[in-house]
Amino acid sequence: MLSLKTIPTAVALAAATLLSAPAALAEDYPSRTVEVIHAYGPGGGTDRFVRAVAQPFEEIAGQSMVPIAIQGGGGMPAYANFLQRRTDGYTMKAISPDQIIAHVLGRQDMGEFQPLARVQYDQGMIVVPADSPFQTIDEFIAHARENPGDLTVGITGAAGFDDTAMGLWNIETGAEVTTVPFGSSEMVSNTLGGQVDAMHEEFGPARGLIESGDMRPLVVFSDERLPVLPDVPTAKELGYDVTLGRWRAFAMPADADPDHVTKMFDLVSQAVASDAYQEVQEQAALQYRSVLLGPDEFAEFIEQEIATYTEVLTALGLVE
């Protein structure tokens, strides 16, 4: 039993323990599995992205990172699940241009996210079959200007990233093309079969078709030419400010503990810099402009993306 003389000392010790608890917790963070919610299927691009970072993350942090796929509903179930989770540093969201589009369309709010790290950043391209009559992008543009809407470009999904990229292309070049939505494999088969004149695809997924000689890239949506495609011009060098690319990133809840944000970015940056992740990135041909952006730079990038997507989706008649 404590005597009256020892009670003040005991109280003081208890108070000191309570005061030191947040610091201890911060030092121990993360102390259990981190879950990353996404709206896509297991084994898809986003799922593979999370797993590629998760492998070195576990070795560095000593804790697992696992993707949680919540599909369907235009991404809304995944978004709602993320918002319902506790803000304790153990839930993140994998985000991409799809979240920017949902924000511009009023379906999601980017203000609910604390940008953490943009990791991947691919390059879009206009690709034609090997036997296409268009040998250069200038010929492609000239035909589209003379015959508005006549040229068809295959895309994956409607009113999504591909549609936005080609909408920006139409705005910048004044060369109107018509987009035709498909699933990924159907887009390739319909382009090769001549049902559409071209397709919009990122370099990573299109690389095999290009290397096999089945398809030819006419233009790259990037600031600089790809070293592996030195003869393919960029839209920007031709005077068209079209550099939209598909990116993948991590976000935490908007009210996340700043110490958790700092620590999590440090762990993710170490994972991304690892040989294991870099090997995966190069296998997917994502190394050319996948510069890691931290919370502040990523937040600025998101603001720019919102402005661009708002302009294009308004021009497409999807935003009033």
C-alpha positions in Angstrom: 0.0 0.0 0.0 1.2 3.5 -0.8 1.8 5.9 2.1 0.7 9.5 2.0 4.4 10.4 1.5 4.8 8.3 -1.6 1.5 9.4 -3.4 3.0 12.7 -4.8 5.9 10.8 -6.2 3.7 8.2 -7.7 1.5 10.8 -9.3 4.5 12.6 -10.7 5.8 9.4 -12.2 2.4 8.6 -13.8 2.2 12.2 -15.2 5.7 11.9 -16.6 4.8 8.6 -18.3 1.7 10.1 -19.9 3.6 13.1 -21.1 6.3 11.0 -22.7 3.8 8.6 -24.3 3.3 10.5 -27.5 7.0 10.9 -28.1 7.5 7.2 -27.5 4.6 6.3 -29.9 6.1 8.6 -32.5 9.4 6.9 -32.2 7.8 3.5 -32.5 5.6 4.4 -35.5 4.7 2.4 -37.4 4.3 -0.5 -35.0 1.8 -2.5 -37.0 0.6 -3.2 -40.6 -0.1 -0.2 -42.8 -3.0 -0.7 -45.2 -3.3 1.0 -48.6 -6.8 1.3 -50.0 -7.3 1.3 -53.7 -10.2 1.0 -56.1 -8.8 -1.5 -58.6 -8.5 -5.2 -58.9 -5.9 -7.4 -57.3 -3.0 -7.9 -59.7 -3.8 -4.7 -61.6 -1.3 -1.8 -62.1 -2.1 0.0 -58.8 -2.1 -3.3 -56.8 1.3 -4.1 -58.3 2.6 -0.6 -57.6 1.7 -0.9 -53.9 3.2 -4.4 -53.6 6.4 -3.2 -55.3 6.9 -0.5 -52.7 5.6 -2.8 -49.9 8.4 -5.4 -50.3 11.3 -3.1 -49.4 9.1 -1.1 -47.1 8.7 -4.1 -44.8 12.5 -4.7 -44.7 13.1 -1.0 -43.9 10.2 -0.4 -41.5 9.9 -3.8 -39.9 6.2 -3.7 -40.6 4.0 -4.8 -43.5 2.3 -2.7 -46.1 -0.7 -4.4 -47.7 -3.0 -3.3 -50.5 -6.7 -3.4 -49.9 -8.7 -3.6 -53.1 -12.3 -2.2 -52.9 -13.6 -2.3 -56.4 -16.6 -0.9 -58.3 -18.8 2.1 -58.0 -16.5 4.4 -59.9 -14.1 4.4 -57.0 -16.6 5.7 -54.5 -16.7 2.6 -52.2 -12.9 2.8 -51.8 -13.1 6.5 -51.2 -15.9 6.1 -48.5 -13.9 3.3 -46.8 -10.9 5.5 -46.6 -12.8 8.4 -45.0 -14.4 6.1 -42.5 -11.1 4.8 -41.2 -9.4 6.1 -38.0 -6.8 8.7 -38.6 -4.1 6.9 -36.8 -1.3 6.7 -39.4 -2.1 3.1 -40.5 -4.4 3.8 -43.5 -3.2 5.3 -46.7 -4.9 5.6 -50.1 -3.3 4.9 -53.5 -4.2 7.8 -55.7 -3.8 8.7 -59.4 -5.4 11.0 -62.1 -8.7 9.2 -61.4 -9.0 11.0 -58.1 -8.3 14.3 -59.8 -11.0 13.6 -62.4 -13.5 12.6 -59.6 -12.6 15.8 -57.8 -13.2 18.0 -60.8 -16.5 16.2 -61.5 -17.6 16.8 -57.9 -17.6 13.2 -56.8 -14.6 13.2 -54.5 -12.7 16.0 -52.6 -9.0 16.1 -52.9 -9.1 18.2 -49.7 -9.7 14.9 -47.8 -6.2 13.8 -48.7 -2.8 14.7 -47.3 -0.5 14.2 -50.3 2.4 12.0 -49.3 4.4 10.8 -52.2 4.1 10.7 -56.0 6.1 7.7 -57.0 5.4 6.7 -60.6 4.8 8.9 -63.6 4.4 7.4 -67.1 4.4 8.9 -70.5 1.3 8.8 -72.8 1.7 8.2 -76.5 -0.3 8.1 -79.7 0.5 4.7 -81.3 -0.5 3.4 -84.7 -0.3 0.0 -86.3 2.8 -0.8 -88.3 0.9 -0.6 -91.6 -0.7 2.8 -90.8 -0.7 5.3 -93.7 0.5 7.9 -91.2 4.3 7.9 -91.0 4.6 11.0 -88.9 2.6 12.9 -86.3 2.5 15.9 -88.7 0.6 13.8 -91.2 -1.7 12.6 -88.5 -2.4 16.2 -87.4 -2.9 17.5 -91.0 -5.5 14.8 -91.7 -7.4 15.4 -88.5 -7.5 19.2 -89.1 -8.8 18.7 -92.7 -11.3 16.0 -91.5 -12.5 16.9 -88.0 -13.6 13.8 -86.1 -12.7 11.4 -88.9 -9.7 9.8 -87.1 -10.5 7.4 -84.3 -8.3 6.8 -81.3 -8.8 3.9 -79.0 -8.7 4.6 -75.3 -9.3 2.6 -72.1 -12.6 3.6 -70.5 -14.8 6.6 -71.1 -14.5 10.0 -69.4 -11.3 8.9 -67.7 -7.6 9.7 -67.9 -7.2 8.6 -71.6 -10.2 10.7 -72.6 -8.8 13.7 -70.8 -5.4 13.3 -72.4 -6.8 13.1 -75.9 -9.2 16.0 -75.1 -6.2 18.1 -74.2 -4.6 17.0 -77.5 -7.6 18.2 -79.4 -7.6 21.5 -77.7 -3.8 22.1 -78.1 -3.5 21.0 -81.7 -6.9 22.0 -83.1 -6.8 18.5 -84.7 -10.0 16.9 -83.6 -10.0 13.1 -83.2 -12.8 10.9 -82.0 -12.0 8.7 -79.0 -13.5 5.1 -78.8 -13.5 3.4 -75.4 -12.4 -0.2 -74.9 -11.0 -2.5 -72.3 -7.2 -2.7 -72.5 -6.9 -5.9 -74.5 -9.8 -4.9 -76.8 -8.2 -1.6 -77.5 -5.0 -3.3 -78.7 -6.8 -5.8 -80.9 -9.1 -3.2 -82.4 -6.1 -1.0 -83.2 -4.1 -3.8 -84.8 -7.2 -4.9 -86.7 -7.8 -1.4 -88.1 -11.1 -0.8 -86.4 -9.6 2.4 -85.0 -6.8 4.4 -86.5 -4.6 4.7 -83.4 -4.6 4.3 -79.7 -3.5 6.2 -76.7 -1.3 4.2 -74.3 1.5 4.7 -71.8 5.0 3.6 -73.0 5.3 0.9 -70.4 2.2 -1.2 -71.6 3.0 -0.3 -75.2 6.7 -1.2 -75.1 6.2 -4.8 -76.2 4.1 -3.9 -79.2 6.6 -1.3 -80.2 9.6 -3.5 -79.8 7.9 -6.3 -81.7 7.3 -4.0 -84.6 3.5 -4.4 -84.5 3.0 -0.7 -83.7 4.7 2.6 -84.1 4.6 5.6 -81.8 4.0 8.9 -83.5 4.3 11.3 -80.5 5.2 11.2 -76.8 3.3 13.3 -74.2 6.4 14.3 -72.2 8.8 17.2 -71.7 11.7 15.3 -73.2 12.2 12.5 -75.8 12.6 9.0 -74.4 16.2 7.7 -74.7 14.9 4.4 -76.1 12.8 6.2 -78.7 15.1 9.0 -79.9 13.3 9.6 -83.2 9.9 10.0 -81.7 9.1 13.7 -81.0 7.3 15.1 -78.0 4.1 17.1 -78.3 5.8 19.9 -76.4 8.7 20.3 -78.8 6.1 20.5 -81.6 4.5 23.4 -79.8 1.7 21.6 -78.1 1.6 21.6 -74.3 0.4 18.0 -73.8 2.5 16.3 -71.1 -0.3 14.5 -69.1 0.9 11.1 -67.9 -0.6 8.5 -65.7 0.9 8.7 -62.2 0.6 6.6 -59.0 1.0 7.9 -55.5 0.2 7.6 -51.8 -1.9 9.9 -49.7 -2.9 9.9 -46.0 -5.9 11.5 -44.4 -6.0 15.3 -44.5 -5.8 15.5 -40.7 -2.9 13.0 -40.4 -0.4 13.7 -37.6 2.4 15.7 -39.2 5.0 13.5 -37.5 3.4 10.4 -39.1 3.5 12.1 -42.5 7.2 12.9 -42.1 8.1 9.4 -40.9 5.9 7.7 -43.6 7.4 9.7 -46.4 10.9 8.9 -45.1 10.1 5.2 -45.2 8.4 5.3 -48.6 11.3 7.3 -50.1 13.8 4.7 -48.8 11.7 1.9 -50.2 11.5 3.6 -53.6 15.2 4.2 -53.6 15.9 0.5 -53.0 17.4 -1.8 -55.6 14.3 -4.1 -55.4 11.9 -1.3 -56.3 14.1 0.2 -58.9 14.3 -3.1 -60.6 10.5 -3.4 -60.8 10.3 0.2 -62.0 12.7 -0.5 -64.9 10.9 -3.7 -65.8 7.8 -1.6 -66.3 9.7 1.1 -68.2 8.7 3.7 -65.6 12.2 5.1 -64.9 12.2 8.0 -67.4 10.3 10.6 -65.5 9.3 8.9 -62.3 10.8 11.6 -60.0 9.7 11.1 -56.4 7.7 14.1 -55.1 7.3 14.7 -51.3 4.3 16.2 -49.6 4.8 19.8 -50.5 5.9 19.3 -54.1 3.2 16.7 -54.6 0.6 19.1 -53.3 1.7 21.8 -55.8 1.6 19.1 -58.6 -2.0 18.2 -57.6 -3.1 21.9 -57.9 -1.6 22.0 -61.4 -3.4 18.8 -62.3 -6.7 20.1 -61.0 -6.4 23.2 -63.1 -5.5 21.3 -66.3 -8.3 18.6 -65.8 -10.8 21.3 -65.1 -10.0 23.1 -68.3 -10.2 19.9 -70.4 -13.3 18.3 -68.8 -15.1 21.6 -69.1 -14.2 21.7 -72.8 -15.5 18.2 -73.2 -18.8 19.3 -71.7 -18.4 17.1 -68.6 -18.2 20.1 -66.2 -20.5 23.1 -66.3 
